[in-house]
Amino acid sequence: MTTSADPGKLSVNSTISLKGIVKAIFKDTVHVQIGGKIITLPISKLTNN
């Protein structure tokens, strides 16, 4: 979905879903393997508070 509040400006609001293997879960981060890369995600970004 694209939205335009101002002519000449463009903002994009989208969600991306990726499947991966959870390698480790720590107190405040989750480590996920997607392909050959391990990505660290803060848990605060994964919850809807």
ABEGO torsion letter per residue (X at the ends): XBBBABBGBBBBBBBBBBBBBBABBBAABBBBBBEABBBBBBAAAABBX
